[in-house]
Amino acid sequence: MRNHYRKRYASCLSVLLVLLCAFSTAAASFDASGEGRNETDEHSLFQVSTLDALSLGLYQGVYSISRLKEHGDFGLGTFEGIDGEMTVVDRHFYHFRSDGTLTEEGNTTKVPFAVLTEFKPQLRFTVRGKSLDQMGKYIDQFLPSPNFFYAIRIHGLFTHLTTRAIPKLFPPYPPLTEAVQQEIIFPYENVEGQIAAFRCPAFVKGLNQVGYHYHFISDDKTIGGHCLDFVTGPVTVEVEILRENSVWLPDTPAFRNAPLPVSQ
């Protein structure tokens, strides 16, 4: 009798294991297809307005930082009037101004343009001695496709770093090509910190910056800005693959009547 129950138990256990394996295989196949996933599980990019709109001089603040925090903890952008550069790390929104000061912005501040994600890196590697141009080419070797979006964090020592910030402008706003001519350049040597960056595919030209876009924040939170150039010491690079891109468009007279897209 005891042997009989043992045989029945072993038989039931075998059937259960087969069913579990089949369910796991089906679930893995279903997940790999990208169907049936909860949207909150996706690695996604959220942005406010478009690069073309910014290039036309649409610098009015339209989206508050309190709302931006609902969409990500890592990113970059700018402030009303192109007042300096925004770098977002760990859900802190840092403001680097053209006078070289860096502060953290409060929830009520509104921005004209921003790009964010909930940073969940999937790739990680170390490298040293790379310039800004070399870094992009080096990272490209690790990416599965040029047609996805990527969020990138580069943390460590920068032996050379050049950033910029544009002084705050007031209406009527000039186009971005004229605003950039007023940029203030900040050269630094041997600073430790991190770069918040995004790489966007070529087919979003006008929507976002194609290729790499780097913003810097020092570990001691005194230095920041849009990166014009850098050379790294030893740094750690983390990459998140983003396959969703959500764009929030301003409902303002300036945006409604903007001649988009901007012809090149």
C-alpha positions in Angstrom: 0.0 0.0 0.0 2.8 2.4 0.9 4.6 1.7 -2.4 1.3 2.3 -4.3 1.0 5.8 -2.8 4.6 6.5 -3.5 4.1 5.7 -7.2 1.0 7.8 -7.4 2.9 10.8 -5.7 5.9 10.4 -8.1 3.5 10.3 -11.1 1.6 13.4 -10.0 4.9 15.2 -9.3 6.2 14.4 -12.8 3.0 15.8 -14.4 3.2 18.9 -12.3 6.8 19.5 -13.3 6.0 19.1 -17.0 3.1 21.6 -16.7 5.3 24.1 -14.9 8.0 23.8 -17.6 5.4 24.3 -20.3 3.9 27.3 -18.6 7.4 28.8 -18.1 8.3 28.4 -21.7 5.1 29.9 -22.9 5.4 32.8 -20.5 9.0 33.5 -21.7 7.9 33.4 -25.3 5.0 35.7 -24.6 7.2 38.2 -22.8 9.9 38.1 -25.4 7.3 39.2 -28.1 6.6 42.3 -26.1 2.9 41.6 -25.9 1.0 41.3 -22.7 3.4 43.4 -20.7 2.2 46.0 -18.3 3.2 49.4 -19.6 4.8 50.3 -16.2 7.2 47.5 -16.8 8.5 48.9 -20.0 11.7 50.9 -20.3 10.4 54.2 -21.7 11.4 57.7 -22.4 9.2 60.7 -21.7 9.8 64.1 -23.1 8.2 67.6 -23.0 7.8 69.4 -26.3 10.1 68.9 -29.3 13.6 70.0 -30.3 12.2 71.8 -33.3 9.9 73.8 -31.1 12.8 74.8 -28.9 14.9 75.7 -32.0 12.2 78.2 -33.0 12.4 80.0 -29.7 9.5 78.4 -27.7 11.2 78.8 -24.4 8.1 79.4 -22.2 7.9 77.1 -19.2 5.0 74.7 -19.8 5.5 71.6 -17.6 6.2 71.7 -13.8 9.0 69.7 -12.1 6.4 68.2 -9.8 4.7 66.6 -12.8 8.1 65.6 -14.3 9.0 63.6 -11.2 6.0 61.3 -12.0 7.8 60.3 -15.3 11.4 59.8 -14.3 14.3 60.1 -11.9 17.1 60.7 -14.6 17.3 63.1 -17.5 18.1 66.5 -18.9 16.6 69.6 -20.3 16.5 73.4 -19.8 14.5 76.1 -18.0 12.3 78.9 -19.1 14.1 81.4 -21.2 16.9 78.9 -21.9 18.1 79.8 -18.4 21.0 77.4 -18.1 21.0 73.6 -18.2 19.0 71.0 -16.3 20.5 67.7 -15.2 18.3 65.2 -13.3 19.8 62.5 -11.1 18.1 60.4 -8.5 14.9 62.6 -9.0 16.8 65.8 -8.1 16.5 68.5 -10.7 19.7 70.5 -10.8 20.0 74.0 -12.4 23.3 75.1 -13.7 23.3 78.8 -14.6 25.5 81.0 -16.8 27.1 82.6 -13.8 28.5 79.2 -12.8 26.2 78.5 -9.9 24.3 75.3 -9.4 21.1 74.9 -7.3 18.3 72.4 -7.0 15.0 73.5 -8.4 11.7 73.2 -6.6 8.5 71.5 -7.7 6.7 74.6 -9.0 9.4 75.5 -11.6 8.2 75.0 -15.1 10.3 74.0 -18.1 10.0 74.3 -21.9 11.8 71.1 -22.8 12.9 67.9 -20.9 13.8 64.3 -21.5 13.4 61.7 -18.6 13.2 58.1 -17.7 13.1 55.9 -14.7 16.8 54.8 -14.9 17.1 51.0 -14.8 20.4 50.1 -16.4 20.7 46.8 -18.3 24.3 47.1 -19.5 27.4 48.1 -17.4 31.1 48.4 -18.3 34.2 50.4 -17.4 36.5 52.4 -19.6 39.1 55.2 -19.4 40.8 57.8 -21.6 37.8 58.4 -23.9 36.9 61.8 -25.4 33.4 62.9 -26.0 33.5 61.7 -29.7 35.3 58.5 -28.8 32.8 57.7 -26.0 29.8 57.6 -28.3 31.6 55.3 -30.8 32.7 53.1 -28.0 29.2 52.8 -26.4 27.8 52.1 -29.9 29.6 48.7 -29.9 27.5 47.5 -27.0 24.1 48.6 -28.3 21.8 46.0 -29.9 20.4 48.5 -32.5 20.9 52.1 -33.7 17.1 52.3 -33.9 16.3 52.2 -30.2 16.6 55.0 -27.6 19.1 54.7 -24.8 19.6 56.4 -21.4 23.3 56.5 -20.4 25.0 57.3 -17.1 28.8 57.8 -17.1 30.3 58.2 -13.6 33.8 58.7 -12.5 36.8 61.0 -13.1 36.9 63.5 -16.0 40.4 64.7 -16.6 39.1 67.4 -18.9 35.6 68.8 -19.1 34.1 71.7 -21.0 30.4 72.6 -20.3 28.2 75.5 -21.3 25.2 77.4 -20.1 23.1 80.1 -21.9 22.1 83.2 -19.9 18.4 83.6 -19.3 16.5 85.3 -22.2 13.3 87.2 -22.3 10.5 87.6 -24.9 10.5 88.1 -27.7 12.7 85.1 -27.8 15.4 84.6 -30.5 15.8 81.2 -32.2 18.1 78.7 -30.6 20.8 79.4 -33.2 21.1 82.9 -31.9 20.6 82.0 -28.3 23.6 79.6 -28.4 25.8 82.4 -29.5 25.5 83.9 -26.0 26.6 80.7 -24.3 29.2 80.9 -21.5 31.9 78.3 -21.6 33.2 76.6 -18.4 36.5 74.6 -18.7 37.4 72.2 -15.8 40.2 69.8 -15.0 40.1 66.6 -12.9 36.5 66.7 -11.6 34.5 63.7 -10.4 30.9 63.4 -11.3 28.4 61.9 -13.6 27.0 62.5 -17.0 23.3 62.0 -17.7 22.9 61.3 -21.4 20.5 60.0 -24.1 21.1 58.5 -27.5 18.3 59.0 -29.9 17.8 57.3 -33.3 18.1 59.2 -36.6 14.4 58.9 -37.4 13.4 61.3 -34.6 15.3 64.3 -36.1 13.4 67.4 -35.1 11.7 65.6 -32.3 14.8 65.1 -30.2 18.5 65.4 -30.6 19.8 62.7 -32.8 22.8 60.8 -31.5 24.3 61.6 -28.0 23.3 64.4 -25.7 25.4 64.8 -22.6 24.7 66.9 -19.4 27.1 66.9 -16.4 26.7 67.2 -12.6 29.7 67.0 -10.3 29.6 64.7 -7.2 29.9 67.7 -4.9 26.9 69.4 -6.7 28.9 72.6 -7.6 29.5 72.0 -11.3 27.2 71.2 -14.2 26.1 72.1 -17.7 25.7 70.9 -21.2 28.9 69.0 -22.3 30.8 70.4 -25.2 33.9 68.2 -24.7 35.4 65.8 -22.1 38.1 63.3 -21.6 37.5 60.6 -19.1 39.8 59.0 -16.5 38.4 55.7 -15.2 34.6 55.8 -15.5 31.7 53.3 -15.2 29.1 53.4 -18.0 25.6 52.2 -17.5 23.1 51.9 -20.3 19.3 51.4 -20.4 17.6 50.3 -23.6 14.4 52.3 -24.2 11.8 51.1 -26.7 8.9 53.5 -25.8 8.9 57.2 -26.5 6.1 59.4 -25.1 5.9 63.1 -26.1 3.8 65.7 -24.3 3.0 68.7 -26.5 2.3 72.1 -25.1 -1.2 73.6 -25.8 -0.1 77.2 -26.2 -0.7 79.7 -29.0 3.1 79.6 -29.8 3.1 75.9 -30.2 -0.2 75.7 -32.0 1.0 78.2 -34.6 4.7 77.1 -34.8 5.8 76.1 -38.4 6.8 72.5 -37.6 8.8 70.7 -38.7 11.7 73.0 -39.1 13.2 72.7 -42.6 17.0 72.1 -42.6 
